[in-house]
Amino acid sequence: MRKLLAVVFVLLFSSSAYANPKAPEILYAPAPNWIVPVTPATYTEKMAEESGGSIYLLVDTQTTSDKTTEKLYFRRVTKTINISGVEDASDVSITIDPAFQKLTIHHLRVIRGGRVFDQTERAEIDLARFERDLDKRIYNGQWTALVRLSDVRSGDIVDIAWTREGRNPVFGKNDFGTFSLAWSVPVEKRHLRVDWPTEMIKRWQMNDAPVDPKIETIAANTVFTFGPYSAPAVQAETGTPNWVNQYPVFEISSFKDWSEVSRWAAPYYQSTLPPEVAKIVDDIRLLHKTPEAQLLAALRFAQEEVRYLSISIGEGGYIPRSPEITLQKRFGDCKDKTMLFVSLARALGFDVIPALASLNDGPGLTSRLPSPGAFDHVIAEVKLNGKTYWFDATAKDQRGSLKDFDQARYGYALPISLQTPSLAHIADEDNDLVTLNINETLDISGGSQKPLKLTSITEYRGRMADFMRNRLSSQGRKEIEKSYITFYETYFPGIRYLKPMKFEDNESENYIKVTEELIADNPYLFDEDVDRFVFNYTVHGVAELVNSKASRSRKTLLAVVPRVNTRHKISVILDNKGRDWELENESRSFDNAAFKFDWSAKKTRGKWVLEAKLQSKTNTVDPSVADKVLNEHKKVRYDIGWGLRFGDKD
């Protein structure tokens, strides 16, 4: 659920900087005179029928910008209905980057029975570093003002207002913003006012706006005013790709097109070849004779000889360090590591440039307005022998040759150049390679009173080999064994490894083979209802491709997990050579817009053999065929579970 807290104005890069800013100072002042006052909605009992513990009587966002700074005013008036509403309304979090922003609080009021209790000067306010991506080794330098109001009771109205002023100087005279027009909760009165110099406004657009804006020219400025209007709750569909915005927004930008964004970034991405880097180039040439080997060696140096660490503070959020500094520090973020790779590759004679990308929103960039805020990642574009390759210098443990190398497929990217580049489409690769191939043998030939033996040979290729190699390097064999035992024990209590898990890694072909041998002494449970021993298992190599709880009658695309191509075969060695087993041969196939699935179960030569193949065909499907895909996906999930019953208690 998208909570109604504040407007996110800029998405900062994960990045590096050179100073740790001090805590911000909180100022107090009346609302500025450029604000247009708005009266909150009047509470009625009917409002409570459509809301939870709190009712938003007013959400007011007003912003003004010029070529030097921007100011964002925010006011929220909330009626509390119960203790949940009190908890939501009483604690306020305001994020600020002290490197270039200042915060002014205008008022903090609690209104009870028509009486106003002003807590502006006496509310408890703590400042804390806002490190939401610390687990990803990203330090953004932001702080959060934690405002705690006291003595708030059910039925009170909480009225808060503040202004945040300042723009990252890295943008120069440019600005951009995205403003929400509705949320997943109803807002009785929504007001948005955007006041910009007319000459700065190059592009603006709306997405499913509930009302049209009033557009005025006041002096040298253009003013967009939405409302005040009532904003009903938006019911977002489940199973939709992250990059599809289901909430109405207003976007504005001072960038005319993507080429302007590229030219803005280009001065910060000029590569150099310091002596330290030149020596690495010489070593690469000495150790690797072919151009392909040299290119991949340069990439792996940036990936594996420089650890990932991002300290995103102020301008450092967008400006990469020089390759020399990155090499000295031996750490860096996506920008730093990419520029180190670019410097190495160019010195080796390759045509390579950095490119802005988005980890989550890449496929949807064509629907966004051009701005630096559309990106949160940097990769590299390499052109070689008439082909284009996309490399991510933050990836780990990538191996294999260039022809089947797992590229940075983020939908679209923006090459950084002083020329006139536009968004470049990163085409999906063919999905013909089986990247996960599992062959398991369950030996129950000893009958219900003897142990079960499980042998598994799993082959990983391509990107799945990269994944397993990275998992092995970060967790180690014993931790992987523990996690696998936890999985197996849900089916076979007391199972254990007979031998340590065996890994065989062919790096040149990017192929990993994992061999397992396990035994469970008493894995079978006696079912009184059927008077038989039973056990259940699953064809676990078949991935879940779509959200099984996704909305059926859809208006938006249905997300599909892309690039899945797996095969899982399970051979059950039956007791008594299979003579007492009555098992039917079965098969099923689906071939729809999202995936292809083949499944079979056959009894042959004392064995029962199950085999499943699953191949995804895309990353999204049209709403018109989503219901069919979901229905057939449900049947796939049913097919992969199976069980057997045999023997007797005596």
C-alpha positions as CSV (number, residue, x, y, z in Angstrom):
1,M,0.0,0.0,0.0
2,R,1.3,3.5,-0.8
3,K,1.1,5.5,2.4
4,L,0.3,9.1,2.3
5,L,3.3,10.7,3.9
6,A,5.0,13.4,1.8
7,V,6.0,14.0,-1.8
8,V,9.2,12.3,-3.0
9,F,10.8,15.0,-5.1
10,V,14.1,13.5,-6.3
11,L,15.4,9.9,-6.5
12,L,19.0,10.2,-5.5
13,F,21.7,7.9,-7.0
14,S,23.6,5.5,-4.9
15,S,26.9,7.2,-4.9
16,S,30.0,8.6,-3.2
17,A,31.0,11.8,-1.6
18,Y,33.8,13.2,0.4
19,A,32.3,14.7,3.5
20,N,29.8,13.7,6.2
21,P,27.4,16.5,6.6
22,K,26.3,17.7,10.1
23,A,22.8,17.3,11.3
24,P,20.4,19.8,9.8
25,E,19.1,22.8,11.7
26,I,15.3,23.0,12.2
27,L,13.8,26.5,11.7
28,Y,10.4,27.8,12.8
29,A,8.4,30.4,10.9
30,P,4.9,31.2,9.8
31,A,3.8,29.9,6.4
32,P,5.5,31.8,3.6
33,N,3.5,34.5,1.8
34,W,3.8,32.7,-1.6
35,I,1.4,30.0,-0.3
36,V,-2.2,30.1,-1.3
37,P,-4.3,29.2,1.8
38,V,-6.6,26.3,1.6
39,T,-9.4,25.4,4.1
40,P,-9.6,21.7,5.1
41,A,-12.7,19.7,4.5
42,T,-15.3,19.6,7.3
43,Y,-15.6,16.2,8.9
44,T,-18.8,14.2,8.6
45,E,-19.8,10.8,9.9
46,K,-20.1,9.5,6.4
47,M,-16.3,10.0,5.8
48,A,-15.6,7.3,8.5
49,E,-17.4,4.7,6.5
50,E,-14.7,4.7,3.7
51,S,-11.6,5.2,5.9
52,G,-9.7,3.4,8.6
53,G,-8.3,4.9,11.7
54,S,-7.7,8.3,10.2
55,I,-9.3,10.6,7.7
56,Y,-7.3,13.0,5.5
57,L,-9.2,16.2,5.5
58,L,-6.5,18.0,3.6
59,V,-3.3,17.2,1.8
60,D,-1.9,20.4,0.3
61,T,1.3,20.5,-1.7
62,Q,2.6,23.7,-3.1
63,T,6.0,24.3,-4.8
64,T,7.8,27.1,-6.4
65,S,11.1,26.9,-8.3
66,D,13.6,29.1,-10.1
67,K,17.0,28.8,-11.5
68,T,18.7,28.8,-8.1
69,T,16.5,26.8,-5.7
70,E,13.1,25.1,-5.1
71,K,10.7,25.3,-2.2
72,L,8.2,22.6,-1.3
73,Y,5.4,23.4,1.1
74,F,3.4,20.5,2.6
75,R,0.4,20.5,4.9
76,R,-1.6,17.6,6.1
77,V,-4.8,17.8,8.2
78,T,-5.9,14.4,9.7
79,K,-9.0,13.5,11.7
80,T,-8.3,10.6,14.1
81,I,-11.1,8.0,14.6
82,N,-9.4,5.4,16.8
83,I,-6.0,4.5,18.3
84,S,-4.7,3.4,14.9
85,G,-5.4,6.8,13.5
86,V,-3.9,8.5,16.6
87,E,-0.7,6.5,16.0
88,D,-0.6,7.4,12.3
89,A,-1.2,11.1,12.8
90,S,0.9,11.8,15.9
91,D,4.3,10.7,14.6
92,V,5.6,12.6,11.6
93,S,8.7,11.9,9.6
94,I,10.3,14.6,7.4
95,T,13.3,13.7,5.3
96,I,15.9,16.3,4.5
97,D,19.4,16.3,2.9
98,P,21.4,18.9,4.9
99,A,24.0,19.1,2.2
100,F,21.6,21.4,0.2
101,Q,18.3,21.6,2.0
102,K,16.8,23.3,5.0
103,L,13.6,22.6,6.9
104,T,11.2,25.1,8.3
105,I,8.2,24.0,10.4
106,H,5.2,26.3,10.3
107,H,2.8,24.7,12.7
108,L,2.0,21.6,14.7
109,R,-1.5,21.7,16.0
110,V,-3.9,19.4,17.8
111,I,-7.5,20.5,17.5
112,R,-10.1,19.1,20.0
113,G,-13.7,20.2,20.2
114,G,-12.9,23.3,18.3
115,R,-10.0,24.3,20.6
116,V,-6.5,24.6,19.1
117,F,-3.5,23.2,21.1
118,D,-0.4,24.6,19.5
119,Q,2.6,22.3,19.8
120,T,4.8,24.0,17.3
121,E,7.5,25.0,19.8
122,R,7.2,22.2,22.3
123,A,6.7,19.0,20.2
124,E,9.5,16.4,20.6
125,I,11.7,16.4,17.5
126,D,14.7,14.0,17.1
127,L,17.1,14.0,14.2
128,A,18.2,10.6,12.8
129,R,20.2,9.5,9.8
130,F,17.9,8.2,7.2
131,E,19.7,5.1,5.9
132,R,17.0,3.0,4.3
133,D,19.4,1.1,2.1
134,L,22.1,0.3,4.6
135,D,21.7,-3.4,3.9
136,K,22.7,-2.6,0.3
137,R,25.8,-0.8,1.4
138,I,24.3,2.6,0.4
139,Y,24.8,5.6,2.7
140,N,22.7,8.5,1.4
141,G,23.5,11.3,3.9
142,Q,19.9,12.1,4.5
143,W,18.4,12.9,7.8
144,T,14.9,12.4,9.2
145,A,13.2,14.8,11.5
146,L,11.1,12.6,13.8
147,V,8.3,14.7,15.1
148,R,6.3,13.4,18.0
149,L,3.1,15.2,19.1
150,S,1.9,14.6,22.7
151,D,-1.6,14.1,24.2
152,V,-3.3,13.2,20.9
153,R,-6.6,11.4,21.5
154,S,-9.2,9.7,19.3
155,G,-11.4,12.2,17.7
156,D,-8.7,14.9,17.6
157,I,-7.6,16.7,14.4
158,V,-3.9,16.9,13.7
159,D,-2.7,19.8,11.5
160,I,0.9,20.0,10.4
161,A,2.7,22.2,7.9
162,W,6.3,22.6,6.9
163,T,8.5,23.8,4.0
164,R,11.7,22.2,2.6
165,E,13.9,24.5,0.6
166,G,16.9,23.7,-1.5
167,R,18.0,21.9,-4.7
168,N,21.0,19.8,-5.3
169,P,23.5,22.1,-7.0
170,V,24.5,19.3,-9.3
171,F,21.4,20.1,-11.3
172,G,22.4,23.7,-11.9
173,K,19.5,25.7,-13.4
174,N,17.4,22.6,-14.0
175,D,14.6,21.2,-12.0
176,F,12.0,18.3,-12.2
177,G,9.4,16.8,-10.0
178,T,6.7,14.2,-9.7
179,F,3.6,14.8,-7.6
180,S,1.0,12.3,-6.5
181,L,-2.7,13.2,-7.2
182,A,-4.3,10.3,-5.3
183,W,-3.3,7.4,-3.1
184,S,-4.5,4.1,-1.8
185,V,-6.5,5.9,0.9
186,P,-9.2,8.5,0.3
187,V,-8.4,12.2,0.7
188,E,-11.3,14.5,1.3
189,K,-9.6,17.5,-0.1
190,R,-6.4,17.4,-2.2
191,H,-4.7,20.6,-3.5
192,L,-1.6,20.8,-5.6
193,R,0.0,24.1,-6.9
194,V,3.2,24.1,-9.0
195,D,4.6,27.6,-9.7
196,W,7.6,27.6,-12.1
197,P,9.2,30.2,-14.4
198,T,7.7,29.7,-17.8
199,E,11.1,29.5,-19.5
200,M,12.1,26.6,-17.3
201,I,9.1,24.5,-18.2
202,K,10.1,22.2,-21.2
203,R,7.7,19.3,-20.5
204,W,4.8,18.4,-18.3
205,Q,2.3,15.5,-18.3
206,M,-0.4,13.8,-16.2
207,N,-1.1,10.2,-15.7
208,D,-4.8,9.4,-15.0
209,A,-5.3,12.8,-13.3
210,P,-8.7,12.9,-11.5
211,V,-9.1,16.6,-12.5
212,D,-7.6,18.9,-15.0
213,P,-5.3,21.6,-13.8
214,K,-6.0,25.3,-14.0
215,I,-3.1,26.8,-15.9
216,E,-2.3,30.5,-15.4
217,T,0.4,32.8,-16.4
218,I,1.4,35.1,-13.6
219,A,4.2,37.6,-14.5
220,A,7.0,35.4,-15.9
221,N,5.7,32.2,-14.3
222,T,3.3,29.5,-15.2
223,V,1.1,28.1,-12.4
224,F,-0.6,24.7,-12.4
225,T,-3.3,24.3,-9.8
226,F,-5.1,21.0,-9.2
227,G,-8.3,21.5,-7.1
228,P,-9.0,21.5,-4.3
229,Y,-10.8,18.3,-5.1
230,S,-11.9,15.0,-3.5
231,A,-9.4,12.2,-4.2
232,P,-11.0,8.8,-3.8
233,A,-8.8,5.8,-2.9
234,V,-7.1,4.2,-5.9
235,Q,-7.4,0.4,-6.0
236,A,-4.1,-0.8,-7.4
237,E,-4.1,-4.2,-9.1
238,T,-1.8,-6.9,-7.7
239,G,0.6,-8.6,-10.1
240,T,1.4,-5.5,-12.0
241,P,5.1,-4.7,-12.9
242,N,6.8,-2.3,-10.6
243,W,7.5,0.1,-13.4
244,V,3.8,0.6,-14.2
245,N,2.5,3.6,-12.2
246,Q,-1.0,2.8,-11.1
247,Y,-1.5,6.0,-9.2
248,P,-2.3,9.4,-10.8
249,V,0.6,11.8,-10.9
250,F,1.7,15.1,-12.4
251,E,5.2,15.4,-13.8
252,I,7.1,18.5,-14.8
253,S,10.7,18.9,-16.1
254,S,13.0,21.5,-17.4
255,F,14.6,19.0,-19.6
256,K,13.2,19.0,-23.2
257,D,14.3,15.5,-24.1
258,W,16.6,12.7,-23.1
259,S,19.5,14.1,-25.0
260,E,19.5,17.1,-22.7
261,V,19.7,14.8,-19.7
262,S,22.6,13.0,-21.4
263,R,24.4,16.3,-22.1
264,W,23.8,17.4,-18.5
265,A,25.5,14.3,-17.2
266,A,28.3,14.1,-19.8
267,P,30.7,16.6,-18.1
268,Y,30.8,14.4,-15.0
269,Y,31.6,11.2,-16.9
270,Q,34.8,12.1,-18.7
271,S,37.2,9.2,-18.3
272,T,40.9,9.5,-17.5
273,L,43.8,7.1,-17.6
274,P,46.0,7.7,-14.5
275,P,49.3,5.8,-14.2
276,E,47.8,3.3,-11.8
277,V,45.1,2.4,-14.3
278,A,47.5,2.3,-17.2
279,K,49.5,-0.4,-15.3
280,I,46.4,-2.5,-15.0
281,V,45.8,-2.2,-18.7
282,D,49.3,-3.4,-19.4
283,D,48.8,-6.4,-17.1
284,I,45.5,-7.3,-18.9
285,R,47.2,-7.1,-22.3
286,L,50.0,-9.4,-21.0
287,L,47.6,-12.0,-19.5
288,H,44.9,-12.0,-22.1
289,K,45.6,-12.2,-25.8
290,T,42.2,-11.8,-27.5
291,P,40.1,-8.7,-27.5
292,E,37.2,-10.5,-26.0
293,A,39.3,-11.9,-23.1
294,Q,40.8,-8.4,-22.5
295,L,37.3,-6.8,-22.4
296,L,35.9,-9.3,-19.9
297,A,39.1,-9.1,-17.8
298,A,38.6,-5.3,-17.5
299,L,35.0,-5.8,-16.5
300,R,35.9,-8.4,-13.9
301,F,38.6,-6.1,-12.5
302,A,36.0,-3.4,-11.8
303,Q,33.5,-6.0,-10.5
304,E,35.7,-7.9,-8.2
305,E,38.8,-5.9,-7.3
306,V,36.7,-2.9,-6.1
307,R,34.1,-3.6,-3.4
308,Y,30.7,-2.0,-3.6
309,L,30.1,0.8,-1.2
310,S,28.0,3.9,-1.8
311,I,28.2,7.1,0.3
312,S,25.5,9.3,-1.4
313,I,25.8,12.8,0.0
314,G,25.0,16.0,-1.8
315,E,26.5,16.3,-5.3
316,G,28.2,13.0,-4.8
317,G,24.8,11.4,-5.5
318,Y,25.3,12.1,-9.2
319,I,29.0,12.7,-9.7
320,P,31.4,9.7,-10.0
321,R,34.8,9.6,-8.5
322,S,37.7,9.5,-10.8
323,P,39.1,6.1,-11.6
324,E,42.3,7.0,-9.8
325,I,40.5,7.7,-6.5
326,T,38.3,4.6,-6.9
327,L,41.4,2.5,-7.4
328,Q,43.1,4.0,-4.4
329,K,40.1,3.5,-2.1
330,R,39.2,0.1,-3.6
331,F,35.6,0.8,-3.1
332,G,32.9,2.6,-5.1
333,D,29.3,2.6,-6.2
334,C,27.8,1.9,-9.6
335,K,29.1,5.2,-11.1
336,D,32.6,4.7,-9.7
337,K,32.9,1.1,-10.7
338,T,31.5,1.8,-14.2
339,M,33.9,4.7,-14.8
340,L,36.8,2.5,-13.8
341,F,35.7,-0.1,-16.3
342,V,35.2,2.5,-19.0
343,S,38.6,3.9,-18.4
344,L,40.2,0.4,-18.7
345,A,38.2,-0.6,-21.7
346,R,38.9,2.6,-23.6
347,A,42.6,2.2,-23.0
348,L,42.3,-1.3,-24.4
349,G,40.8,0.2,-27.6
350,F,37.1,-0.5,-27.1
351,D,34.2,1.7,-28.0
352,V,32.5,2.0,-24.6
353,I,30.5,4.7,-22.8
354,P,28.6,4.9,-19.5
355,A,24.8,4.9,-19.5
356,L,22.2,5.9,-17.0
357,A,19.7,3.1,-16.1
358,S,17.0,2.2,-13.6
359,L,17.0,-1.0,-11.6
360,N,13.3,-1.2,-11.2
361,D,11.7,1.2,-13.7
362,G,13.8,0.6,-16.8
363,P,11.0,-0.9,-19.0
364,G,8.8,2.1,-18.2
365,L,11.2,4.9,-18.9
366,T,9.6,5.7,-22.2
367,S,6.5,6.8,-20.4
368,R,8.4,9.1,-18.0
369,L,9.4,12.7,-18.6
370,P,13.1,13.2,-19.2
371,S,15.0,14.0,-16.1
372,P,18.0,12.7,-14.0
373,G,15.4,11.5,-11.4
374,A,14.3,8.7,-13.7
375,F,17.6,6.9,-13.0
376,D,19.2,5.2,-10.0
377,H,22.0,3.1,-11.7
378,V,24.8,3.4,-14.1
379,I,26.0,0.7,-16.5
380,A,28.2,0.6,-19.6
381,E,27.5,0.2,-23.3
382,V,30.1,-1.5,-25.4
383,K,30.0,-1.8,-29.2
384,L,32.1,-4.6,-30.7
385,N,32.0,-6.2,-34.1
386,G,28.7,-4.7,-35.0
387,K,27.0,-5.8,-31.8
388,T,26.0,-3.9,-28.6
389,Y,26.6,-5.2,-25.1
390,W,25.5,-3.9,-21.8
391,F,27.6,-4.5,-18.7
392,D,27.0,-3.9,-15.0
393,A,30.2,-3.3,-13.1
394,T,28.4,-4.0,-9.8
395,A,27.6,-7.6,-10.7
396,K,29.6,-10.4,-9.2
397,D,31.0,-13.7,-10.2
398,Q,30.1,-13.4,-13.9
399,R,31.8,-15.9,-16.1
400,G,31.6,-17.4,-19.6
401,S,32.4,-16.0,-23.0
402,L,31.0,-12.8,-24.5
403,K,28.5,-14.6,-26.8
404,D,26.4,-15.9,-23.8
405,F,27.5,-13.4,-21.2
406,D,24.6,-12.3,-18.9
407,Q,24.1,-8.7,-19.8
408,A,22.5,-5.8,-17.8
409,R,19.0,-6.1,-19.1
410,Y,17.2,-3.2,-17.5
411,G,14.7,-2.4,-20.3
412,Y,16.1,1.0,-21.4
413,A,19.2,3.0,-20.7
414,L,20.5,6.4,-21.6
415,P,24.0,6.5,-23.0
416,I,25.9,9.5,-21.6
417,S,27.3,11.6,-24.4
418,L,27.7,15.3,-25.5
419,Q,26.1,14.2,-28.8
420,T,22.3,13.7,-29.1
421,P,21.5,10.2,-27.7
422,S,18.1,9.0,-26.9
423,L,16.9,6.2,-24.7
424,A,18.4,2.9,-26.0
425,H,16.3,-0.3,-25.8
426,I,18.1,-3.2,-24.2
427,A,16.6,-6.2,-26.1
428,D,15.9,-9.4,-24.2
429,E,18.1,-12.3,-25.2
430,D,16.8,-15.5,-26.6
431,N,15.6,-17.8,-23.8
432,D,16.5,-21.1,-25.4
433,L,19.3,-22.1,-22.9
434,V,18.1,-24.3,-20.1
435,T,19.8,-22.5,-17.2
436,L,18.6,-24.8,-14.4
437,N,18.5,-28.6,-15.0
438,I,17.7,-30.8,-12.0
439,N,17.9,-34.6,-12.0
440,E,16.8,-36.2,-8.8
441,T,16.6,-39.9,-7.8
442,L,14.4,-41.0,-4.8
443,D,15.3,-44.5,-3.9
444,I,12.4,-46.1,-1.9
445,S,13.2,-49.6,-3.1
446,G,13.8,-50.8,0.5
447,G,10.1,-50.4,1.2
448,S,8.3,-48.4,3.9
449,Q,10.5,-49.8,6.7
450,K,13.9,-48.8,5.2
451,P,15.6,-45.4,4.7
452,L,14.9,-43.2,1.7
453,K,17.9,-42.1,-0.4
454,L,18.0,-39.0,-2.4
455,T,20.5,-38.2,-5.1
456,S,20.5,-34.9,-6.9
457,I,22.6,-33.5,-9.8
458,T,21.8,-29.9,-10.5
459,E,23.3,-28.1,-13.5
460,Y,23.4,-24.3,-13.6
461,R,24.2,-22.4,-16.8
462,G,24.4,-18.8,-17.9
463,R,23.0,-16.3,-15.4
464,M,21.9,-19.1,-13.0
465,A,25.6,-20.3,-12.9
466,D,26.5,-16.7,-12.0
467,F,23.9,-16.7,-9.3
468,M,25.0,-20.0,-7.7
469,R,28.7,-19.0,-7.9
470,N,27.9,-15.7,-6.1
471,R,25.9,-17.6,-3.5
472,L,28.7,-20.0,-2.9
473,S,31.3,-17.2,-2.5
474,S,29.1,-15.2,-0.1
475,Q,27.6,-18.0,2.0
476,G,29.9,-21.0,1.7
477,R,29.1,-24.7,1.2
478,K,28.0,-25.4,4.8
479,E,25.5,-22.6,4.8
480,I,24.0,-23.7,1.5
481,E,23.8,-27.3,2.8
482,K,21.9,-26.0,5.9
483,S,19.4,-24.1,3.8
484,Y,18.9,-27.2,1.6
485,I,18.4,-29.5,4.6
486,T,15.8,-27.1,5.9
487,F,13.9,-27.4,2.6
488,Y,14.3,-31.2,2.3
489,E,13.1,-31.7,5.9
490,T,9.7,-30.2,5.2
491,Y,9.2,-33.4,3.1
492,F,11.5,-36.0,4.7
493,P,12.0,-35.6,8.5
494,G,15.5,-36.4,9.7
495,I,17.2,-36.2,6.3
496,R,20.9,-35.7,6.3
497,Y,23.9,-35.5,3.9
498,L,25.8,-38.8,3.3
499,K,28.6,-36.8,1.7
500,P,29.3,-33.0,1.6
501,M,27.7,-31.2,-1.3
502,K,30.0,-31.2,-4.3
503,F,30.5,-28.2,-6.5
504,E,32.2,-28.3,-10.0
505,D,32.7,-25.0,-11.7
506,N,33.6,-24.7,-15.3
507,E,34.2,-20.9,-15.6
508,S,35.1,-20.8,-19.2
509,E,31.7,-22.3,-20.2
510,N,29.9,-20.7,-17.2
511,Y,28.6,-24.1,-16.0
512,I,28.2,-25.3,-12.4
513,K,27.4,-28.8,-11.4
514,V,26.2,-29.5,-7.9
515,T,26.0,-33.1,-6.6
516,E,24.1,-34.2,-3.5
517,E,23.6,-37.5,-1.7
518,L,21.3,-37.6,1.2
519,I,19.5,-40.2,3.4
520,A,16.4,-40.1,5.6
521,D,16.1,-43.0,8.0
522,N,12.3,-42.8,8.8
523,P,10.8,-40.3,6.3
524,Y,7.4,-41.9,5.9
525,L,4.3,-41.1,7.9
526,F,1.5,-43.6,8.4
527,D,-1.9,-42.4,7.3
528,E,-4.6,-44.1,9.3
529,D,-7.2,-43.0,6.8
530,V,-5.7,-44.9,3.9
531,D,-3.8,-47.5,6.0
532,R,-0.6,-46.8,4.1
533,F,2.7,-45.0,4.6
534,V,2.8,-41.8,2.6
535,F,5.2,-39.1,1.5
536,N,4.9,-36.0,-0.5
537,Y,7.3,-34.0,-2.6
538,T,7.4,-31.3,-5.3
539,V,9.0,-30.6,-8.6
540,H,10.7,-27.6,-6.9
541,G,12.7,-26.6,-10.0
542,V,9.6,-25.1,-11.5
543,A,9.5,-21.5,-10.5
544,E,6.5,-19.4,-9.7
545,L,6.2,-17.0,-12.7
546,V,3.3,-14.8,-11.8
547,N,1.7,-13.5,-8.6
548,S,-0.9,-16.2,-7.9
549,K,-3.0,-13.5,-6.1
550,A,-2.9,-11.2,-9.1
551,S,-6.2,-9.5,-10.1
552,R,-8.0,-11.4,-12.8
553,S,-10.1,-8.8,-14.5
554,R,-7.3,-6.4,-15.2
555,K,-6.6,-3.0,-16.7
556,T,-2.8,-3.2,-16.3
557,L,-0.1,-5.5,-17.5
558,L,0.5,-8.8,-15.7
559,A,4.1,-9.2,-14.6
560,V,5.9,-12.4,-15.6
561,V,9.3,-13.5,-14.3
562,P,11.5,-13.3,-17.4
563,R,14.3,-15.6,-18.6
564,V,13.2,-18.7,-16.8
565,N,14.1,-21.9,-18.5
566,T,14.2,-24.9,-16.3
567,R,13.9,-28.7,-16.5
568,H,13.4,-31.0,-13.5
569,K,13.3,-34.7,-13.6
570,I,12.5,-37.0,-10.7
571,S,13.0,-40.7,-10.9
572,V,11.5,-42.8,-8.0
573,I,12.9,-46.2,-7.7
574,L,10.0,-48.3,-6.4
575,D,10.1,-51.2,-4.1
576,N,9.4,-54.7,-5.3
577,K,10.6,-53.5,-8.7
578,G,7.4,-51.6,-9.1
579,R,5.2,-54.7,-9.5
580,D,2.7,-53.8,-6.7
581,W,2.3,-50.2,-7.8
582,E,-0.7,-49.0,-9.8
583,L,0.4,-45.7,-11.3
584,E,-1.1,-44.1,-14.3
585,N,0.8,-42.4,-17.1
586,E,-0.1,-38.7,-17.3
587,S,0.9,-35.6,-19.2
588,R,-0.1,-32.0,-19.6
589,S,1.1,-29.1,-21.6
590,F,0.4,-25.3,-21.7
591,D,1.6,-22.9,-24.2
592,N,0.3,-19.4,-23.7
593,A,1.4,-15.8,-24.0
594,A,3.5,-16.0,-20.8
595,F,5.1,-19.4,-20.7
596,K,5.4,-22.9,-22.1
597,F,5.0,-25.8,-19.7
598,D,5.3,-29.6,-20.3
599,W,4.7,-32.2,-17.6
600,S,4.6,-35.9,-17.6
601,A,4.5,-38.8,-15.2
602,K,5.3,-42.3,-16.4
603,K,5.9,-45.7,-14.9
604,T,8.7,-47.6,-16.5
605,R,11.1,-50.4,-15.5
606,G,10.5,-50.3,-11.8
607,K,10.5,-46.5,-11.7
608,W,8.0,-43.7,-11.6
609,V,9.5,-40.8,-13.6
610,L,8.2,-37.3,-13.4
611,E,9.5,-34.6,-15.7
612,A,8.6,-30.9,-16.0
613,K,9.9,-28.2,-18.3
614,L,9.1,-24.5,-17.9
615,Q,10.1,-21.7,-20.1
616,S,9.0,-18.1,-19.7
617,K,8.4,-16.2,-23.0
618,T,8.1,-12.6,-21.9
619,N,8.2,-10.2,-18.9
620,T,4.6,-9.0,-19.2
621,V,1.3,-10.0,-20.8
622,D,-1.6,-8.0,-22.0
623,P,-4.6,-7.7,-19.6
624,S,-6.8,-9.4,-22.2
625,V,-5.0,-12.7,-21.8
626,A,-4.1,-12.4,-18.1
627,D,-7.0,-14.6,-16.9
628,K,-5.9,-17.5,-19.1
629,V,-2.3,-17.2,-18.0
630,L,-3.3,-17.1,-14.3
631,N,-5.6,-20.1,-14.7
632,E,-3.0,-22.2,-16.4
633,H,-0.3,-21.0,-14.0
634,K,-2.5,-22.3,-11.1
635,K,-2.7,-25.7,-12.8
636,V,1.1,-25.7,-13.2
637,R,1.5,-25.0,-9.4
638,Y,-0.9,-27.9,-8.8
639,D,1.0,-30.3,-11.1
640,I,4.3,-29.8,-9.4
641,G,3.1,-31.2,-6.1
642,W,2.8,-35.0,-5.8
643,G,2.8,-37.9,-3.4
644,L,2.9,-41.7,-3.0
645,R,1.4,-44.2,-0.6
646,F,2.7,-47.7,-0.1
647,G,3.4,-50.5,2.4
648,D,1.6,-51.3,5.6
649,K,2.3,-51.0,9.3
650,D,3.3,-54.6,9.7
